[in-house]
Amino acid sequence: MKITRLELKNFKRFDDLTIDMTSLAQPAKLVLLIGTNGSGKSSVFDALEAINKHSKHTTISRTELSYYKKDINKNYEIEFTNSLNKVYSLVSGNYDGVNLGNSFYGRTSIRQVPKLTRTSLGQSQFSFENDSDRPKSFIDRDNRFENDIEKVTSSILTDVFKGNSSTEEIKESYISPINKALENIFVLDETIGIKLVSIKPPLDGNISEILFKKGTSEIPYDYLSSGEKEIFNILLNLLVRKEYFQDTIYFLDEIDLHLNTQLQKNLLKEITENWIPDSCQLWTASHSLGFIEYANEAEHASIIDLDNLNFDLPQVIHPSPKKNFDIFEIAVSKEFLANLFQGKRIIFSENTDTPLYNNLSVENTIFFNAVDKLDVFYKTKNNPSYDGLADRDYLSDEERTEIMGLYPNFYLLHYYSIENYLFHPDNLDGYYKALNKAFNKESYKASIKAEGLAVRDKIILGLAGARGGYPFYKENAYAPKLKAFRANSEAVLAMFDSNDFDTFYKVFPAKDYGTEIKERQNLNPADLAQTQWFKAKIKEVLVK
């Protein structure tokens, strides 16, 4: 199961919050909640736990209710929609009656066991299948780790005494999965990473013996670092319980504790891609740089930014755009970011263009997402540390040159938009030749010119209005230039009417028109952005 929409009303931190992910092409496998301390991340988990409890017909205590938002006599409401568009509702304990079974599985941030204590098996009675050993509330300590040890050691003993499995098969079932994960997380560095050697059950008054290899030494669990214990704790928990939670919302709070940036990123990647079934969804909360880095890169991840919002007012939050530089500032200071990206050229570009630019692998350059041309312009205008790359749109050659001169770290495409490059006759010619497919460049150019003639009147009607929304020349010192710019639409129209194809094509909106031309059909922009022509032309733009 995957959640696509979550609504919380009068619940803990929130008067009226909606997390809406319905616009995504596919439901997210990872939902990362980010925001500074106190922004409400854990309150979202409390809502998921409330659904979990009511689904299992567990009563929420009066003490827990007193922690809910404002007036406890006023109904709280929780509603979520799953990936099948099925809506489930909960209103102050009145559940809609649907038994969701094991559709939710949560872990609190207070879960690490610093030292093993149990000296025998069977010290507590609980049901793994029903998750009956979970904490009573999401602010209580989660003591499931030693239960997980008991479960895995009991299973090993059963396999040994029943003789159903060989030693190698037992290792393959219980040891190898964890070691493979540890290998991925620590990236095969034997001097830093750990390897699980053996697990012995708690018997005869002795605590469980769990040994790890680090370098040439064997180390018992109690002497691992806090970060190493954190990683093993999570992996063992998922290994032991995954069989019971195959269509589930996993919500795991702060699984990045005690870890450096690279380990944070590696751990989240490992859990999301290899330990959470594809039919499930993982919700986690963090303001760590490593988690944000991974969620930015992963196609199956959504980032929900709860920072700097007034939750006494209704709020609808959508997933943050990928490669959004602003969200990194939640994790670290501007000074740290400057050091982190030292030696790298940071370029802000327009929304969906950013992944295509990053695929160019421009040396020592990282493209970050901006909302649109205005956002690119204002992010770079007064900050010489960053560059910006935006669509040219309706600008004459002289205007484009002058604007890039007035704003030194702001760059404009040579053509109207990135689509003009992707579907340029020369780019398509190289693309089709590489596939050994026929392409008539002159016929294609004629089709574009015919499209331009057909939409000319529409272009004229919108030309002045479009240029009026551009952010250039709006400083007081540039008042004369702004006046001249607003009166200069004729220069662009002259380019549009030019018989020279390249002059016309500079201001032809290829993103909006010509989309039905047969040579453009069923083409993937990501493939068109891999041609040598495209790469060379974009790199040319980035040099003044």
Legacy VTK file of the C-alpha trace (Angstrom):
# vtk DataFile Version 3.0
C-alpha trace
ASCII
DATASET POLYDATA
POINTS 544 float
0.000 0.000 0.000
1.100 3.562 -0.687
-0.430 6.809 0.546
-1.048 9.468 -2.100
-2.908 11.997 0.068
-3.004 12.587 3.830
-5.304 15.083 5.586
-5.026 16.032 9.286
-7.468 18.377 11.022
-7.185 19.590 14.625
-4.455 17.024 15.104
-1.477 17.842 17.313
0.601 20.453 15.467
-1.954 21.026 12.715
-5.252 22.846 12.337
-5.734 21.705 8.749
-2.872 20.042 6.887
-3.005 18.233 3.548
-0.019 16.387 2.091
-0.996 15.914 -1.537
1.153 13.632 -3.720
-1.530 12.825 -6.303
0.328 14.748 -9.026
3.168 12.209 -9.096
3.300 9.920 -12.112
3.792 6.944 -9.764
3.113 6.753 -6.009
6.322 7.421 -4.099
8.105 4.505 -2.445
9.953 6.920 -0.135
8.372 9.970 1.512
10.947 12.121 3.294
9.576 14.717 5.713
12.007 17.584 6.210
11.924 20.676 8.383
13.599 22.204 11.395
12.950 20.925 14.903
9.340 21.573 15.942
8.025 21.821 12.377
5.645 18.894 12.853
7.463 15.900 11.359
6.789 13.623 14.338
3.161 14.770 14.477
2.638 13.252 11.026
3.967 9.955 12.381
1.615 10.252 15.339
-1.261 10.421 12.852
-0.080 7.266 11.091
0.209 5.547 14.477
-3.318 6.704 15.381
-4.648 5.024 12.237
-2.611 1.943 13.083
-4.067 1.747 16.602
-7.669 2.242 15.554
-7.276 -0.299 12.784
-6.163 -2.797 15.415
-8.990 -1.622 17.715
-6.531 -0.258 20.268
-7.937 2.607 22.334
-6.083 5.915 22.399
-5.751 6.943 26.039
-6.931 10.212 27.563
-3.305 11.096 28.234
-2.509 10.782 24.555
-5.587 12.815 23.635
-4.402 15.647 25.880
-1.427 16.038 23.602
-3.610 16.620 20.567
-4.124 20.028 19.032
-5.740 22.737 21.207
-9.248 21.844 22.477
-9.367 18.107 23.188
-13.156 18.235 23.065
-13.021 19.228 19.422
-12.890 16.355 16.973
-9.621 15.525 15.296
-9.831 14.079 11.793
-7.406 11.902 9.862
-8.027 10.835 6.288
-5.747 9.187 3.778
-6.064 8.002 0.208
-4.079 5.022 -1.014
-2.641 4.347 -4.466
-5.899 2.631 -5.475
-7.823 5.838 -4.623
-9.433 4.171 -1.626
-10.197 6.727 1.112
-9.984 5.856 4.821
-11.222 8.196 7.551
-10.850 8.499 11.300
-12.745 11.121 13.340
-11.850 11.280 17.048
-11.880 7.535 17.503
-14.824 6.805 15.210
-13.138 4.681 12.599
-14.778 3.783 9.303
-14.677 0.117 10.324
-12.181 -1.138 7.778
-9.602 -3.522 9.223
-6.329 -2.541 7.641
-4.471 -5.445 9.206
-0.716 -4.895 9.038
-0.955 -1.886 6.748
1.132 0.262 9.127
4.417 -0.388 10.892
6.133 2.346 12.912
9.350 2.752 14.878
9.975 5.651 17.261
13.276 7.506 17.415
13.792 6.245 21.008
14.688 2.683 20.109
18.398 2.024 20.446
19.435 -0.581 23.014
22.952 0.366 24.159
23.533 -2.898 26.035
22.005 -6.368 25.803
20.361 -7.577 29.030
18.244 -10.711 28.460
19.642 -13.963 29.751
17.085 -16.452 28.454
14.544 -16.995 25.705
10.821 -16.471 26.215
11.058 -13.628 28.734
8.153 -11.796 27.144
4.998 -12.923 25.392
3.941 -11.111 22.249
2.832 -11.665 18.655
5.162 -10.613 15.871
2.361 -10.999 13.367
0.119 -8.586 15.302
3.008 -6.270 16.226
1.807 -6.477 19.825
5.167 -5.434 21.283
5.068 -1.965 19.744
5.235 1.039 22.141
1.987 2.364 23.600
2.677 5.806 22.131
5.101 7.281 19.651
6.983 9.136 22.384
7.666 5.940 24.382
10.837 3.892 24.139
10.711 1.180 21.488
12.111 -2.016 23.026
11.526 -4.366 20.121
15.236 -4.876 19.410
15.796 -7.618 22.010
12.560 -9.249 20.863
14.045 -9.289 17.367
17.183 -10.960 18.724
15.052 -13.536 20.491
13.117 -14.203 17.309
16.165 -14.668 15.094
18.086 -16.808 17.611
15.015 -18.977 18.225
14.663 -19.493 14.492
18.345 -20.439 14.218
18.003 -22.958 17.070
14.893 -24.453 15.485
16.698 -24.896 12.159
19.706 -26.460 13.889
17.825 -28.965 16.076
15.265 -29.950 13.482
18.087 -30.468 11.023
16.117 -28.840 8.245
18.920 -26.524 7.202
22.676 -26.771 6.791
25.057 -24.287 8.388
25.472 -22.528 5.053
21.710 -22.283 4.578
21.317 -20.814 8.058
23.996 -18.220 7.296
22.311 -17.446 3.998
18.992 -16.849 5.774
20.094 -14.846 8.802
23.688 -13.620 8.433
24.282 -12.978 4.727
21.426 -10.479 4.158
22.705 -8.279 6.973
26.332 -8.520 5.817
25.400 -7.661 2.257
23.595 -4.580 3.546
26.522 -3.626 5.806
28.792 -3.984 2.792
26.621 -1.598 0.767
26.348 0.912 3.607
30.040 0.960 4.567
31.137 0.551 0.913
33.547 -2.309 1.512
35.916 -0.314 3.739
37.147 -3.060 6.065
38.908 -0.575 8.342
35.651 1.305 9.000
32.848 -1.125 8.225
31.580 -3.986 10.321
30.657 -7.550 9.419
28.310 -9.800 11.386
30.165 -12.973 12.408
27.767 -14.879 14.669
24.601 -14.692 16.748
24.204 -16.886 19.837
20.951 -16.953 21.833
20.604 -15.831 25.456
20.825 -19.138 27.388
21.857 -20.449 30.811
21.862 -17.019 32.404
24.116 -15.511 29.726
23.119 -12.642 27.466
22.969 -13.117 23.727
26.398 -13.039 22.091
26.463 -11.098 18.834
29.940 -10.753 17.344
31.119 -8.457 14.577
34.383 -8.250 12.699
35.999 -4.846 12.285
39.398 -4.845 10.677
41.165 -7.822 12.235
39.276 -7.655 15.545
36.090 -9.310 16.750
33.808 -6.946 18.661
30.656 -7.805 20.657
27.491 -5.789 20.118
27.845 -3.792 23.364
31.102 -2.242 22.144
29.869 -1.039 18.763
29.544 2.701 18.225
26.116 4.311 18.501
25.901 4.620 14.717
26.842 0.976 14.158
24.236 -0.141 16.687
21.660 2.070 14.963
22.291 0.433 11.601
22.258 -3.127 12.953
19.143 -2.407 15.024
17.183 -1.303 11.957
18.419 -4.073 9.661
17.657 -6.836 12.155
14.209 -5.407 12.812
13.353 -5.365 9.108
14.809 -8.839 8.576
12.755 -10.395 11.376
9.458 -8.650 10.661
9.336 -8.167 6.908
7.401 -11.396 6.315
4.437 -9.954 8.269
4.434 -6.541 6.557
4.277 -6.923 2.785
1.608 -4.340 1.916
2.499 -1.753 4.488
3.257 1.890 5.250
6.548 1.834 7.162
7.076 4.996 9.215
10.481 5.086 10.874
11.462 8.217 12.771
15.025 9.576 12.674
16.883 6.555 11.357
19.849 8.832 10.611
20.904 9.310 14.246
24.636 9.049 15.045
25.624 8.699 11.365
27.824 10.836 9.149
26.515 12.218 5.857
27.707 9.410 3.581
26.432 6.676 5.896
23.086 8.487 6.154
22.733 8.431 2.397
23.900 4.829 2.031
21.586 3.599 4.802
18.477 5.242 3.350
19.315 3.944 -0.114
19.839 0.408 1.205
16.629 0.327 3.222
14.472 1.895 0.506
15.766 -0.150 -2.399
16.523 -3.518 -0.803
14.645 -3.908 2.483
11.254 -2.295 1.920
9.113 -4.379 -0.477
8.069 -2.588 -3.679
4.443 -2.934 -2.626
5.188 -0.834 0.480
6.003 2.787 1.207
8.577 4.200 3.629
7.942 7.445 5.506
10.862 8.878 7.428
11.712 12.282 8.878
15.038 14.035 8.919
16.911 17.263 8.361
20.122 15.399 7.545
22.076 16.221 4.429
22.600 12.564 3.493
18.879 11.784 3.456
18.106 14.918 1.434
20.825 14.039 -1.070
19.400 10.564 -1.634
15.788 11.735 -1.885
16.851 14.374 -4.418
18.469 11.758 -6.621
15.937 8.904 -6.339
13.077 8.913 -8.849
10.829 6.985 -6.435
11.267 9.527 -3.597
9.156 12.536 -2.568
10.348 15.337 -0.301
7.691 17.023 1.844
8.951 20.307 3.279
7.200 21.299 6.525
9.516 24.199 7.279
8.425 27.815 7.854
4.687 27.168 7.585
1.935 28.571 9.807
-0.024 25.502 10.813
-2.699 27.559 12.533
-3.888 28.165 8.952
-4.933 25.582 6.350
-1.900 24.278 4.456
-1.675 22.113 1.347
1.824 20.746 0.752
2.986 19.155 -2.485
6.288 17.332 -3.064
9.228 19.723 -3.377
10.851 19.861 -6.817
13.947 17.726 -7.164
17.323 19.496 -7.110
15.791 22.317 -5.078
18.755 24.097 -3.496
16.600 25.655 -0.754
15.913 22.356 0.989
19.624 21.767 1.563
19.632 24.846 3.813
17.324 22.966 6.195
20.095 20.444 6.787
23.118 22.709 7.003
24.128 26.358 7.092
24.882 28.461 4.028
28.511 28.503 5.119
28.607 24.711 5.202
27.004 24.530 1.750
29.657 26.882 0.418
32.346 24.541 1.756
30.476 21.435 0.599
30.290 22.636 -2.995
33.660 24.368 -2.979
35.239 24.099 -6.412
31.852 23.328 -7.977
29.900 25.675 -10.207
26.322 25.940 -8.962
23.798 26.759 -11.697
20.079 27.237 -11.069
17.869 26.237 -13.994
14.176 26.010 -14.712
12.238 23.150 -13.116
11.977 20.170 -15.518
15.057 21.296 -17.493
17.387 20.614 -14.557
17.663 16.791 -14.874
18.516 17.121 -18.562
21.287 19.609 -17.812
22.699 17.435 -15.033
22.835 14.497 -17.442
25.341 16.477 -19.518
27.956 15.862 -16.809
29.484 19.310 -17.250
32.800 19.220 -15.408
32.666 20.510 -11.808
29.108 21.780 -12.348
25.855 20.980 -10.527
22.463 22.211 -11.709
19.813 22.927 -9.078
16.109 23.355 -9.540
14.376 26.729 -9.646
10.641 27.200 -10.138
10.806 29.306 -13.311
12.728 32.082 -15.081
11.915 34.626 -12.354
13.146 32.276 -9.651
16.390 31.642 -11.556
16.892 35.376 -12.020
16.324 36.389 -8.403
18.367 33.486 -6.980
21.405 34.651 -8.948
20.961 38.389 -9.352
22.524 39.439 -6.052
24.585 36.349 -5.283
27.835 36.105 -7.250
28.415 32.588 -5.870
25.700 31.104 -8.080
24.916 31.180 -11.788
21.544 30.925 -13.477
20.453 29.477 -16.830
17.006 30.328 -18.193
15.002 30.204 -21.414
15.533 33.025 -23.876
11.847 33.328 -24.751
10.936 36.493 -26.722
14.191 38.467 -26.713
16.057 40.039 -29.614
19.751 39.246 -30.060
20.696 42.699 -28.774
18.496 42.343 -25.689
19.881 38.912 -24.863
23.459 40.187 -25.108
22.730 43.295 -23.040
20.881 41.384 -20.293
23.720 38.893 -19.857
26.114 41.839 -19.698
24.116 43.652 -17.014
23.695 40.479 -14.930
27.076 38.720 -15.176
26.110 35.388 -13.597
22.799 35.082 -15.463
22.774 33.104 -18.727
20.108 32.846 -21.415
19.699 30.082 -23.961
20.547 30.975 -27.545
17.120 29.651 -28.607
13.650 30.193 -27.150
13.707 27.180 -24.793
15.389 23.846 -24.189
12.817 22.237 -26.512
14.274 24.300 -29.370
17.551 22.471 -28.793
16.045 19.038 -28.297
13.948 19.292 -31.488
16.394 21.380 -33.516
16.811 20.060 -37.086
20.541 19.438 -36.515
19.892 17.571 -33.253
17.219 15.358 -34.798
19.438 14.754 -37.804
22.204 13.377 -35.568
19.730 11.435 -33.445
18.064 9.693 -36.398
21.403 8.979 -38.092
22.623 7.206 -34.937
19.536 4.975 -35.201
20.017 4.455 -38.946
16.625 6.019 -39.576
15.695 8.356 -42.412
15.292 12.052 -41.627
14.678 14.830 -44.135
16.033 17.956 -42.502
14.724 20.403 -45.090
11.237 18.928 -45.000
11.244 19.156 -41.209
12.360 22.798 -41.292
9.573 23.567 -43.742
7.056 22.004 -41.351
8.300 24.217 -38.511
8.081 27.351 -40.668
4.555 26.386 -41.700
3.622 25.965 -38.025
5.084 29.403 -37.309
2.992 30.967 -40.051
-0.138 29.246 -38.730
0.296 30.571 -35.177
1.711 34.011 -36.061
-1.433 35.931 -35.080
-1.581 34.154 -31.732
2.096 34.987 -31.124
1.481 38.676 -31.890
-1.406 38.842 -29.413
0.654 37.399 -26.563
4.037 38.914 -27.357
3.839 42.191 -25.417
2.186 40.561 -22.418
4.827 37.840 -22.224
7.675 40.346 -22.366
5.977 42.490 -19.734
6.401 39.710 -17.201
10.171 39.479 -17.586
12.190 40.635 -14.529
14.921 42.505 -16.413
15.696 46.245 -16.119
13.380 46.746 -13.139
16.001 48.458 -10.967
15.596 52.231 -10.715
18.917 52.808 -12.467
17.657 50.943 -15.536
14.369 52.844 -15.910
15.238 54.190 -19.414
16.266 50.717 -20.558
13.003 49.229 -19.219
10.961 51.778 -21.157
12.859 51.026 -24.363
12.538 47.279 -23.759
8.764 47.431 -23.370
8.486 49.287 -26.656
10.674 46.874 -28.584
8.356 43.926 -29.361
8.687 44.743 -33.056
12.302 43.566 -33.065
11.246 40.102 -31.929
8.380 40.020 -34.432
10.845 40.863 -37.196
12.950 37.866 -36.153
9.841 35.667 -36.188
9.037 36.831 -39.744
12.601 36.344 -40.984
13.219 34.075 -43.967
16.439 32.929 -42.302
15.520 29.759 -40.415
17.979 30.196 -37.546
16.848 33.787 -36.914
13.204 32.710 -36.876
13.906 29.635 -34.743
15.515 31.687 -31.954
12.096 33.065 -30.991
9.844 30.210 -32.131
8.189 28.629 -29.044
9.037 24.994 -29.779
7.803 23.973 -26.328
4.258 25.029 -27.290
4.049 24.686 -31.071
5.067 22.101 -33.637
4.421 19.289 -31.191
2.314 17.412 -33.764
4.997 17.372 -36.462
5.566 13.704 -37.285
9.349 13.815 -36.813
8.801 14.837 -33.168
6.470 12.004 -32.281
7.359 9.371 -29.654
10.751 10.875 -28.858
12.180 10.860 -25.340
13.742 14.220 -24.330
16.293 12.365 -22.185
17.529 10.543 -25.313
17.636 13.725 -27.383
19.704 15.399 -24.637
22.437 12.772 -25.051
23.548 13.795 -28.541
26.923 15.431 -29.046
25.236 18.384 -30.775
22.989 19.104 -27.800
25.804 18.814 -25.273
28.075 21.108 -27.280
25.405 23.765 -27.777
24.410 23.925 -24.103
28.044 24.121 -23.022
28.527 27.020 -25.459
25.766 28.948 -23.705
27.524 28.629 -20.352
30.568 30.582 -21.523
30.517 34.378 -21.754
LINES 1 545
544 0 1 2 3 4 5 6 7 8 9 10 11 12 13 14 15 16 17 18 19 20 21 22 23 24 25 26 27 28 29 30 31 32 33 34 35 36 37 38 39 40 41 42 43 44 45 46 47 48 49 50 51 52 53 54 55 56 57 58 59 60 61 62 63 64 65 66 67 68 69 70 71 72 73 74 75 76 77 78 79 80 81 82 83 84 85 86 87 88 89 90 91 92 93 94 95 96 97 98 99 100 101 102 103 104 105 106 107 108 109 110 111 112 113 114 115 116 117 118 119 120 121 122 123 124 125 126 127 128 129 130 131 132 133 134 135 136 137 138 139 140 141 142 143 144 145 146 147 148 149 150 151 152 153 154 155 156 157 158 159 160 161 162 163 164 165 166 167 168 169 170 171 172 173 174 175 176 177 178 179 180 181 182 183 184 185 186 187 188 189 190 191 192 193 194 195 196 197 198 199 200 201 202 203 204 205 206 207 208 209 210 211 212 213 214 215 216 217 218 219 220 221 222 223 224 225 226 227 228 229 230 231 232 233 234 235 236 237 238 239 240 241 242 243 244 245 246 247 248 249 250 251 252 253 254 255 256 257 258 259 260 261 262 263 264 265 266 267 268 269 270 271 272 273 274 275 276 277 278 279 280 281 282 283 284 285 286 287 288 289 290 291 292 293 294 295 296 297 298 299 300 301 302 303 304 305 306 307 308 309 310 311 312 313 314 315 316 317 318 319 320 321 322 323 324 325 326 327 328 329 330 331 332 333 334 335 336 337 338 339 340 341 342 343 344 345 346 347 348 349 350 351 352 353 354 355 356 357 358 359 360 361 362 363 364 365 366 367 368 369 370 371 372 373 374 375 376 377 378 379 380 381 382 383 384 385 386 387 388 389 390 391 392 393 394 395 396 397 398 399 400 401 402 403 404 405 406 407 408 409 410 411 412 413 414 415 416 417 418 419 420 421 422 423 424 425 426 427 428 429 430 431 432 433 434 435 436 437 438 439 440 441 442 443 444 445 446 447 448 449 450 451 452 453 454 455 456 457 458 459 460 461 462 463 464 465 466 467 468 469 470 471 472 473 474 475 476 477 478 479 480 481 482 483 484 485 486 487 488 489 490 491 492 493 494 495 496 497 498 499 500 501 502 503 504 505 506 507 508 509 510 511 512 513 514 515 516 517 518 519 520 521 522 523 524 525 526 527 528 529 530 531 532 533 534 535 536 537 538 539 540 541 542 543
